[in-house]
Amino acid sequence: MFSFLKPAPDAKVKVPTEKVVGTYRLRQTGVLLSICIGYIGYYIIRLIFTTEQNDIMKAYGFTTADIGLVMSCFGIGYGISKLFMGALSDKSNPKWYLATGLFISAILNFGLGSTRNLYVMMLLMLVMSVAQGMGAAACQRTVQLWWGKKWRGTVYAVWSSAHNAGAFACVAVVQIATLMFTHSIAAVFYTASVVSIVIAIFIVLAGADRPATVGLPSIGEYTGDEVVLDDGQATRAELTDLSLWQIFVRYILTNKVVWAITLTSMSLYLVRYGIMSWIPSYLTQFKGFDPGTAKWLVGIFELAAVPGVILMGAISDLLKDRRAIVCIGCVIGLLICLTTYFFSTSHLAIIIVLLIMGSLIYAPLTLVGLMVNESVPKFAVGSSTGFMGFFQYIFGETLATALIGILVAKFGWIASNTVLYTAAGLALLLLCYIAIHEHHVAKIAAGD
């Protein structure tokens, strides 16, 4: 690993005791802004191809299957990347790791705007997915290092809402670039890259590594935060001499809870991308929406989820970390909304359920991401994020893009409906198992 990506050493000069609280709050503000705005930058890059899918098909002569193949290249590469780049983040300085991934993504995005060749696009999306795999793991590790359990659900939800804000920001960038550069598809890609490079610079200026690197006590020392593992043992450790492979085997592969949460997340990702990736095509081709309106609904679907995600994160904190219970309620509501989305002919009703489904999908997705991080030591957070991301994108997003694209072309949109219903039902069953485990962990904590 390049030296600037390695963890920073602990500061030699410690913050005076009387200034720790104020300094912690100031640093936490900067760190939160860096990961939120930073991840918005990742999504501005990532979703350009999704929002422009109809225009690209018209201008380049691509089919729905072609678009699905390009998007699935990202999903496959991103899933593999998250597994390895997530694990590597455990041995990194998260601030520089996050900024580097965004900068590389922006450079590759310039390439996407410079070609009309389907196979070159597929290759660029595959390579870009590796750099994109550096983002979430660095952000999630940062949250674990800087906040204790009392506020972690809320803070994590605020960060996770950057996914949604990023999608809306992507649509805004697209529309501004389209107006400024007379509907040039290439200019849309170039504009997104410039915006993301500026954001990468901001990450470096506002972010930070561990609290100890800026003279503050660790979050474990500051709040008493600790992780209860699958075997009932508790730990506060932030760093370890274990190799990446030893971490992976000991705390990921043999952890039943990590597996359950991962499969839940995979199922929810299939629902997420099965809806979001196909909004422009589904609403235009099957529901009779205007193409311009359908494109904006991608951003609105994402942005409308922000208050709901933050609220559900805060509720999970109030329930003393019983996050699976909150997820179960969301998935039940999601199954009801899916029925309206699939079978209603009212444009107003479809728009309303899209607004509601944003929260009902992203709130449990946010909380399972936090749950898998809280089920491992802090030095294994990146590995848990990467492991879950592998299943999310290799199976979840790929099934939602390539497979659904093929099934719709052969059987119509009813095939998509069946896949999404099945995925949501599986998530509900797994969440019931996880809720039982949470109850067990709560009893152990109460006993201590």
QUITA-V793910 format. One record per residue. N is the residue number from 1. RES is the residue in three letters. SS is DSSP state (H for helix, E for strand, L for the rest). Layout:
BEGIN
N_RES_SS, N_RES_SS
END
This chain:
BEGIN
1_MET_L, 2_PHE_L, 3_SER_H, 4_PHE_H, 5_LEU_H, 6_LYS_E, 7_PRO_L, 8_ALA_L, 9_PRO_L, 10_ASP_L, 11_ALA_L, 12_LYS_L, 13_VAL_L, 14_LYS_L, 15_VAL_L, 16_PRO_L, 17_THR_H, 18_GLU_H, 19_LYS_H, 20_VAL_H, 21_VAL_H, 22_GLY_H, 23_THR_H, 24_TYR_H, 25_ARG_H, 26_LEU_H, 27_ARG_H, 28_GLN_H, 29_THR_H, 30_GLY_H, 31_VAL_H, 32_LEU_H, 33_LEU_H, 34_SER_H, 35_ILE_H, 36_CYS_H, 37_ILE_H, 38_GLY_H, 39_TYR_H, 40_ILE_H, 41_GLY_H, 42_TYR_H, 43_TYR_H, 44_ILE_H, 45_ILE_H, 46_ARG_H, 47_LEU_L, 48_ILE_H, 49_PHE_H, 50_THR_H, 51_THR_H, 52_GLU_L, 53_GLN_H, 54_ASN_H, 55_ASP_H, 56_ILE_H, 57_MET_H, 58_LYS_H, 59_ALA_H, 60_TYR_H, 61_GLY_L, 62_PHE_L, 63_THR_L, 64_THR_H, 65_ALA_H, 66_ASP_H, 67_ILE_H, 68_GLY_H, 69_LEU_H, 70_VAL_H, 71_MET_H, 72_SER_H, 73_CYS_H, 74_PHE_H, 75_GLY_H, 76_ILE_H, 77_GLY_H, 78_TYR_H, 79_GLY_H, 80_ILE_H, 81_SER_H, 82_LYS_H, 83_LEU_H, 84_PHE_H, 85_MET_H, 86_GLY_H, 87_ALA_H, 88_LEU_H, 89_SER_H, 90_ASP_L, 91_LYS_L, 92_SER_E, 93_ASN_L, 94_PRO_H, 95_LYS_H, 96_TRP_H, 97_TYR_H, 98_LEU_H, 99_ALA_H, 100_THR_H, 101_GLY_H, 102_LEU_H, 103_PHE_H, 104_ILE_H, 105_SER_H, 106_ALA_H, 107_ILE_H, 108_LEU_H, 109_ASN_H, 110_PHE_H, 111_GLY_H, 112_LEU_H, 113_GLY_H, 114_SER_L, 115_THR_L, 116_ARG_L, 117_ASN_L, 118_LEU_H, 119_TYR_H, 120_VAL_H, 121_MET_H, 122_MET_H, 123_LEU_H, 124_LEU_H, 125_MET_H, 126_LEU_H, 127_VAL_H, 128_MET_H, 129_SER_H, 130_VAL_H, 131_ALA_H, 132_GLN_H, 133_GLY_L, 134_MET_L, 135_GLY_H, 136_ALA_H, 137_ALA_H, 138_ALA_H, 139_CYS_H, 140_GLN_H, 141_ARG_H, 142_THR_H, 143_VAL_H, 144_GLN_H, 145_LEU_H, 146_TRP_H, 147_TRP_L, 148_GLY_L, 149_LYS_H, 150_LYS_H, 151_TRP_H, 152_ARG_H, 153_GLY_H, 154_THR_H, 155_VAL_H, 156_TYR_H, 157_ALA_H, 158_VAL_H, 159_TRP_H, 160_SER_H, 161_SER_H, 162_ALA_H, 163_HIS_H, 164_ASN_H, 165_ALA_H, 166_GLY_H, 167_ALA_H, 168_PHE_H, 169_ALA_H, 170_CYS_H, 171_VAL_H, 172_ALA_H, 173_VAL_H, 174_VAL_H, 175_GLN_H, 176_ILE_H, 177_ALA_H, 178_THR_H, 179_LEU_H, 180_MET_H, 181_PHE_L, 182_THR_L, 183_HIS_L, 184_SER_L, 185_ILE_H, 186_ALA_H, 187_ALA_H, 188_VAL_H, 189_PHE_H, 190_TYR_H, 191_THR_H, 192_ALA_H, 193_SER_H, 194_VAL_H, 195_VAL_H, 196_SER_H, 197_ILE_H, 198_VAL_H, 199_ILE_H, 200_ALA_H, 201_ILE_H, 202_PHE_H, 203_ILE_H, 204_VAL_H, 205_LEU_H, 206_ALA_H, 207_GLY_L, 208_ALA_L, 209_ASP_L, 210_ARG_L, 211_PRO_H, 212_ALA_H, 213_THR_H, 214_VAL_H, 215_GLY_L, 216_LEU_L, 217_PRO_L, 218_SER_L, 219_ILE_H, 220_GLY_H, 221_GLU_H, 222_TYR_H, 223_THR_H, 224_GLY_L, 225_ASP_L, 226_GLU_L, 227_VAL_E, 228_VAL_E, 229_LEU_L, 230_ASP_L, 231_ASP_L, 232_GLY_L, 233_GLN_L, 234_ALA_E, 235_THR_E, 236_ARG_L, 237_ALA_L, 238_GLU_L, 239_LEU_L, 240_THR_L, 241_ASP_L, 242_LEU_L, 243_SER_L, 244_LEU_H, 245_TRP_H, 246_GLN_H, 247_ILE_H, 248_PHE_H, 249_VAL_H, 250_ARG_H, 251_TYR_H, 252_ILE_H, 253_LEU_H, 254_THR_L, 255_ASN_L, 256_LYS_H, 257_VAL_H, 258_VAL_H, 259_TRP_H, 260_ALA_H, 261_ILE_H, 262_THR_H, 263_LEU_H, 264_THR_H, 265_SER_H, 266_MET_H, 267_SER_H, 268_LEU_H, 269_TYR_H, 270_LEU_H, 271_VAL_H, 272_ARG_H, 273_TYR_H, 274_GLY_H, 275_ILE_H, 276_MET_H, 277_SER_L, 278_TRP_L, 279_ILE_H, 280_PRO_H, 281_SER_H, 282_TYR_H, 283_LEU_H, 284_THR_H, 285_GLN_H, 286_PHE_L, 287_LYS_L, 288_GLY_L, 289_PHE_L, 290_ASP_L, 291_PRO_H, 292_GLY_H, 293_THR_H, 294_ALA_H, 295_LYS_H, 296_TRP_H, 297_LEU_H, 298_VAL_H, 299_GLY_H, 300_ILE_H, 301_PHE_H, 302_GLU_H, 303_LEU_H, 304_ALA_L, 305_ALA_H, 306_VAL_H, 307_PRO_H, 308_GLY_H, 309_VAL_H, 310_ILE_H, 311_LEU_H, 312_MET_H, 313_GLY_H, 314_ALA_H, 315_ILE_H, 316_SER_H, 317_ASP_H, 318_LEU_H, 319_LEU_L, 320_LYS_L, 321_ASP_L, 322_ARG_L, 323_ARG_H, 324_ALA_H, 325_ILE_H, 326_VAL_H, 327_CYS_H, 328_ILE_H, 329_GLY_H, 330_CYS_H, 331_VAL_H, 332_ILE_H, 333_GLY_H, 334_LEU_H, 335_LEU_H, 336_ILE_H, 337_CYS_H, 338_LEU_H, 339_THR_H, 340_THR_H, 341_TYR_H, 342_PHE_H, 343_PHE_H, 344_SER_L, 345_THR_L, 346_SER_L, 347_HIS_H, 348_LEU_H, 349_ALA_H, 350_ILE_H, 351_ILE_H, 352_ILE_H, 353_VAL_H, 354_LEU_H, 355_LEU_H, 356_ILE_H, 357_MET_H, 358_GLY_H, 359_SER_H, 360_LEU_H, 361_ILE_H, 362_TYR_H, 363_ALA_H, 364_PRO_H, 365_LEU_H, 366_THR_H, 367_LEU_H, 368_VAL_H, 369_GLY_H, 370_LEU_H, 371_MET_H, 372_VAL_H, 373_ASN_H, 374_GLU_H, 375_SER_L, 376_VAL_L, 377_PRO_L, 378_LYS_H, 379_PHE_H, 380_ALA_H, 381_VAL_H, 382_GLY_H, 383_SER_H, 384_SER_H, 385_THR_H, 386_GLY_H, 387_PHE_H, 388_MET_H, 389_GLY_H, 390_PHE_H, 391_PHE_H, 392_GLN_H, 393_TYR_H, 394_ILE_H, 395_PHE_H, 396_GLY_H, 397_GLU_H, 398_THR_H, 399_LEU_H, 400_ALA_H, 401_THR_H, 402_ALA_H, 403_LEU_H, 404_ILE_H, 405_GLY_H, 406_ILE_H, 407_LEU_H, 408_VAL_H, 409_ALA_H, 410_LYS_H, 411_PHE_H, 412_GLY_L, 413_TRP_H, 414_ILE_H, 415_ALA_H, 416_SER_H, 417_ASN_H, 418_THR_H, 419_VAL_H, 420_LEU_H, 421_TYR_H, 422_THR_H, 423_ALA_H, 424_ALA_H, 425_GLY_H, 426_LEU_H, 427_ALA_H, 428_LEU_H, 429_LEU_H, 430_LEU_H, 431_LEU_H, 432_CYS_H, 433_TYR_H, 434_ILE_H, 435_ALA_H, 436_ILE_H, 437_HIS_H, 438_GLU_H, 439_HIS_H, 440_HIS_H, 441_VAL_H, 442_ALA_H, 443_LYS_H, 444_ILE_H, 445_ALA_H, 446_ALA_H, 447_GLY_H, 448_ASP_L
END
